[in-house]
Amino acid sequence: MEAAAAAASSSILLSFSSPRRSTAATFLRLSTASPRITCSATQQLPLAAPWLLTAEKSSTRRRRSILSLRCSSAAAGSPSAVASSERWILEPAGDGDWKHIGYRVARPGAIEIASEAMTVGRVPENADVVIPVATVSGVHARLEKKDGNLVVTDMDSTNGTYVNERKLVPGFPVAVQPGSLLIFGDIHLAMFRVRKTIVDVPAEATKDDQQEAKTVLASAVQETS
């Protein structure tokens, strides 16, 4: 009896152990096969989700559009370069009395010192600034703009050149301050108030600015291509 029971027990154990080995083997086969399934799913993912390609194209177009807008804004919205320019103006300050001349003479108008150096006198052939008054010499004085100052030199005139009440020594340049009175030999017809103004003038783009703009545009073309 004991021998028969042992044989029956052994057959039962064998019958149960075989399915477990088969299950384990099946599990191992599934585990080793799963990477192939995962890899296949990854390869098919873009095809299964075409909206991702559309979104990527839209994002690329959007980046190109933003880049184009930035380039346009940098080219058109940047402030222009500005340079400061000095203007020296002689404003009439005399009373216009002409009786000492003996005949009627019109008082000269305002004079702008447009050049770096100009001569003042009565004779048009010899002077840049003409004051048609008999008391003014043919070539009376010289005006120069130097280092932000207006410098006047008397050219050995007959009636002299004055800054306020100071008579200038011929041939010696003197700086004239804004607000001073400058007299070319006649306090009635050739006396002027010196004015200085600062004017902001747009400056042309330099070669460096132009090269920088070309580099920005070239980068934009490469990005959108």
One Martini backbone bead per residue (centre of mass of N, CA, C, O) as a GRO file, in nm:
protein
  225
    1MET     BB    1   0.057   0.061  -0.023
    2GLU     BB    2   0.292   0.263   0.007
    3ALA     BB    3   0.395   0.229  -0.282
    4ALA     BB    4   0.138   0.329  -0.421
    5ALA     BB    5   0.130   0.613  -0.291
    6ALA     BB    6   0.404   0.713  -0.395
    7ALA     BB    7   0.338   0.688  -0.695
    8ALA     BB    8   0.097   0.879  -0.696
    9SER     BB    9   0.243   1.131  -0.585
   10SER     BB   10   0.454   1.153  -0.813
   11SER     BB   11   0.249   1.192  -1.046
   12ILE     BB   12   0.123   1.453  -0.939
   13LEU     BB   13   0.382   1.633  -0.936
   14LEU     BB   14   0.442   1.604  -1.236
   15SER     BB   15   0.174   1.723  -1.339
   16PHE     BB   16   0.222   2.014  -1.203
   17SER     BB   17   0.521   2.091  -1.298
   18SER     BB   18   0.486   2.114  -1.604
   19PRO     BB   19   0.309   2.372  -1.631
   20ARG     BB   20   0.512   2.564  -1.490
   21ARG     BB   21   0.734   2.538  -1.703
   22SER     BB   22   0.555   2.634  -1.933
   23THR     BB   23   0.489   2.913  -1.814
   24ALA     BB   24   0.778   3.017  -1.787
   25ALA     BB   25   0.848   2.990  -2.083
   26THR     BB   26   0.625   3.174  -2.184
   27PHE     BB   27   0.714   3.430  -2.028
   28LEU     BB   28   0.993   3.448  -2.157
   29ARG     BB   29   0.894   3.485  -2.447
   30LEU     BB   30   0.737   3.744  -2.396
   31SER     BB   31   0.973   3.916  -2.289
   32THR     BB   32   1.156   3.891  -2.547
   33ALA     BB   33   0.924   4.002  -2.743
   34SER     BB   34   0.851   4.292  -2.637
   35PRO     BB   35   1.068   4.477  -2.776
   36ARG     BB   36   0.953   4.440  -3.062
   37ILE     BB   37   0.684   4.570  -3.002
   38THR     BB   38   0.789   4.844  -2.904
   39CYS     BB   39   0.950   4.920  -3.154
   40SER     BB   40   0.713   4.911  -3.350
   41ALA     BB   41   0.549   5.131  -3.209
   42THR     BB   42   0.760   5.357  -3.245
   43GLN     BB   43   0.771   5.354  -3.555
   44GLN     BB   44   0.443   5.407  -3.581
   45LEU     BB   45   0.378   5.676  -3.432
   46PRO     BB   46   0.388   5.896  -3.660
   47LEU     BB   47   0.165   5.752  -3.830
   48ALA     BB   48  -0.052   5.756  -3.589
   49ALA     BB   49   0.046   6.090  -3.556
   50PRO     BB   50   0.012   6.346  -3.780
   51TRP     BB   51  -0.019   6.605  -3.594
   52LEU     BB   52   0.282   6.636  -3.523
   53LEU     BB   53   0.375   6.740  -3.800
   54THR     BB   54   0.190   6.985  -3.810
   55ALA     BB   55   0.297   7.118  -3.552
   56GLU     BB   56   0.591   7.145  -3.646
   57LYS     BB   57   0.535   7.323  -3.895
   58SER     BB   58   0.395   7.550  -3.742
   59SER     BB   59   0.634   7.616  -3.558
   60THR     BB   60   0.829   7.691  -3.787
   61ARG     BB   61   0.661   7.918  -3.908
   62ARG     BB   62   0.647   8.086  -3.650
   63ARG     BB   63   0.952   8.135  -3.622
   64ARG     BB   64   0.979   8.277  -3.896
   65SER     BB   65   0.781   8.503  -3.838
   66ILE     BB   66   0.924   8.619  -3.591
   67LEU     BB   67   1.192   8.676  -3.733
   68SER     BB   68   1.075   8.869  -3.943
   69LEU     BB   69   0.964   9.074  -3.740
   70ARG     BB   70   1.230   9.139  -3.602
   71CYS     BB   71   1.376   9.246  -3.851
   72SER     BB   72   1.173   9.469  -3.918
   73SER     BB   73   1.192   9.616  -3.645
   74ALA     BB   74   1.499   9.674  -3.655
   75ALA     BB   75   1.490   9.839  -3.928
   76ALA     BB   76   1.228  10.042  -3.865
   77GLY     BB   77   1.238  10.102  -3.529
   78SER     BB   78   1.493  10.237  -3.522
   79PRO     BB   79   1.666  10.489  -3.425
   80SER     BB   80   1.804  10.756  -3.535
   81ALA     BB   81   2.074  10.913  -3.588
   82VAL     BB   82   2.225  11.182  -3.390
   83ALA     BB   83   2.345  11.515  -3.450
   84SER     BB   84   2.519  11.788  -3.342
   85SER     BB   85   2.460  12.143  -3.411
   86GLU     BB   86   2.604  12.455  -3.461
   87ARG     BB   87   2.469  12.793  -3.422
   88TRP     BB   88   2.561  13.111  -3.553
   89ILE     BB   89   2.414  13.432  -3.463
   90LEU     BB   90   2.353  13.764  -3.590
   91GLU     BB   91   2.178  14.012  -3.425
   92PRO     BB   92   2.027  14.292  -3.448
   93ALA     BB   93   2.107  14.599  -3.220
   94GLY     BB   94   2.059  14.849  -3.354
   95ASP     BB   95   1.875  15.157  -3.426
   96GLY     BB   96   1.924  15.260  -3.745
   97ASP     BB   97   2.083  15.507  -3.762
   98TRP     BB   98   2.182  15.742  -4.054
   99LYS     BB   99   2.284  16.045  -4.013
  100HIS     BB  100   2.602  16.000  -4.010
  101ILE     BB  101   2.602  15.933  -4.324
  102GLY     BB  102   2.366  16.124  -4.501
  103TYR     BB  103   2.195  15.861  -4.565
  104ARG     BB  104   1.992  15.617  -4.636
  105VAL     BB  105   2.011  15.311  -4.433
  106ALA     BB  106   1.979  14.990  -4.401
  107ARG     BB  107   1.942  14.754  -4.175
  108PRO     BB  108   2.075  14.480  -4.113
  109GLY     BB  109   2.038  14.157  -4.082
  110ALA     BB  110   2.070  13.853  -4.012
  111ILE     BB  111   2.358  13.638  -3.928
  112GLU     BB  112   2.502  13.340  -4.050
  113ILE     BB  113   2.753  13.111  -3.955
  114ALA     BB  114   2.810  12.865  -4.193
  115SER     BB  115   3.111  12.867  -4.168
  116GLU     BB  116   3.424  12.825  -4.031
  117ALA     BB  117   3.502  13.075  -4.228
  118MET     BB  118   3.468  13.444  -4.228
  119THR     BB  119   3.416  13.749  -4.395
  120VAL     BB  120   3.387  14.100  -4.314
  121GLY     BB  121   3.223  14.348  -4.533
  122ARG     BB  122   3.153  14.585  -4.798
  123VAL     BB  123   3.288  14.414  -5.022
  124PRO     BB  124   3.187  14.151  -5.214
  125GLU     BB  125   3.470  14.054  -5.336
  126ASN     BB  126   3.602  14.034  -5.014
  127ALA     BB  127   3.330  13.911  -4.886
  128ASP     BB  128   3.099  13.699  -4.726
  129VAL     BB  129   2.995  13.937  -4.544
  130VAL     BB  130   2.768  14.194  -4.622
  131ILE     BB  131   2.800  14.550  -4.523
  132PRO     BB  132   2.631  14.837  -4.658
  133VAL     BB  133   2.846  15.039  -4.493
  134ALA     BB  134   3.062  15.307  -4.473
  135THR     BB  135   3.192  15.224  -4.177
  136VAL     BB  136   3.273  14.976  -4.330
  137SER     BB  137   3.507  14.785  -4.435
  138GLY     BB  138   3.596  14.595  -4.690
  139VAL     BB  139   3.786  14.441  -4.472
  140HIS     BB  140   3.715  14.395  -4.136
  141ALA     BB  141   3.664  14.078  -4.056
  142ARG     BB  142   3.706  13.760  -3.876
  143LEU     BB  143   3.532  13.445  -3.870
  144GLU     BB  144   3.540  13.166  -3.626
  145LYS     BB  145   3.509  12.812  -3.567
  146LYS     BB  146   3.625  12.698  -3.235
  147ASP     BB  147   3.563  12.470  -3.009
  148GLY     BB  148   3.266  12.612  -2.967
  149ASN     BB  149   3.366  12.890  -3.082
  150LEU     BB  150   3.375  13.242  -3.140
  151VAL     BB  151   3.607  13.402  -3.360
  152VAL     BB  152   3.762  13.730  -3.367
  153THR     BB  153   3.921  13.939  -3.629
  154ASP     BB  154   4.087  14.214  -3.694
  155MET     BB  155   4.160  14.378  -4.030
  156ASP     BB  156   4.243  14.674  -4.004
  157SER     BB  157   4.028  14.873  -3.950
  158THR     BB  158   3.910  15.195  -3.933
  159ASN     BB  159   3.670  15.160  -3.684
  160GLY     BB  160   3.671  14.889  -3.581
  161THR     BB  161   3.645  14.622  -3.334
  162TYR     BB  162   3.383  14.503  -3.106
  163VAL     BB  163   3.347  14.377  -2.765
  164ASN     BB  164   3.136  14.554  -2.666
  165GLU     BB  165   3.379  14.787  -2.529
  166ARG     BB  166   3.601  14.629  -2.681
  167LYS     BB  167   3.889  14.682  -2.853
  168LEU     BB  168   4.052  14.538  -3.104
  169VAL     BB  169   4.341  14.394  -3.201
  170PRO     BB  170   4.493  14.367  -3.476
  171GLY     BB  171   4.534  14.011  -3.539
  172PHE     BB  172   4.373  13.931  -3.265
  173PRO     BB  173   4.212  13.678  -3.139
  174VAL     BB  174   3.863  13.654  -3.013
  175ALA     BB  175   3.639  13.537  -2.797
  176VAL     BB  176   3.282  13.498  -2.824
  177GLN     BB  177   3.013  13.528  -2.634
  178PRO     BB  178   2.712  13.459  -2.571
  179GLY     BB  179   2.543  13.785  -2.575
  180SER     BB  180   2.725  13.955  -2.716
  181LEU     BB  181   2.865  14.245  -2.857
  182LEU     BB  182   2.908  14.310  -3.212
  183ILE     BB  183   3.128  14.554  -3.369
  184PHE     BB  184   3.151  14.715  -3.707
  185GLY     BB  185   3.214  15.048  -3.661
  186ASP     BB  186   2.877  15.052  -3.584
  187ILE     BB  187   2.618  15.108  -3.350
  188HIS     BB  188   2.365  15.142  -3.554
  189LEU     BB  189   2.435  14.931  -3.823
  190ALA     BB  190   2.688  14.720  -3.686
  191MET     BB  191   2.519  14.575  -3.450
  192PHE     BB  192   2.546  14.260  -3.258
  193ARG     BB  193   2.396  13.966  -3.139
  194VAL     BB  194   2.513  13.680  -2.992
  195ARG     BB  195   2.420  13.349  -3.105
  196LYS     BB  196   2.356  13.013  -2.967
  197THR     BB  197   2.278  12.693  -3.118
  198ILE     BB  198   2.130  12.365  -3.084
  199VAL     BB  199   2.118  12.109  -3.337
  200ASP     BB  200   1.939  11.828  -3.441
  201VAL     BB  201   2.083  11.592  -3.671
  202PRO     BB  202   2.045  11.358  -3.890
  203ALA     BB  203   2.235  11.079  -3.945
  204GLU     BB  204   2.407  10.882  -4.129
  205ALA     BB  205   2.481  10.578  -4.193
  206THR     BB  206   2.716  10.373  -4.124
  207LYS     BB  207   2.906  10.111  -4.225
  208ASP     BB  208   2.853   9.938  -3.971
  209ASP     BB  209   2.544   9.951  -3.979
  210GLN     BB  210   2.512   9.826  -4.262
  211GLN     BB  211   2.656   9.554  -4.199
  212GLU     BB  212   2.466   9.467  -3.969
  213ALA     BB  213   2.210   9.454  -4.142
  214LYS     BB  214   2.314   9.236  -4.341
  215THR     BB  215   2.360   9.012  -4.127
  216VAL     BB  216   2.068   8.987  -4.030
  217LEU     BB  217   1.944   8.912  -4.308
  218ALA     BB  218   2.117   8.658  -4.358
  219SER     BB  219   2.018   8.500  -4.109
  220ALA     BB  220   1.720   8.493  -4.191
  221VAL     BB  221   1.755   8.332  -4.456
  222GLN     BB  222   1.885   8.076  -4.328
  223GLU     BB  223   1.646   8.006  -4.135
  224THR     BB  224   1.414   7.988  -4.372
  225SER     BB  225   1.566   7.761  -4.562
   0.00000   0.00000   0.00000
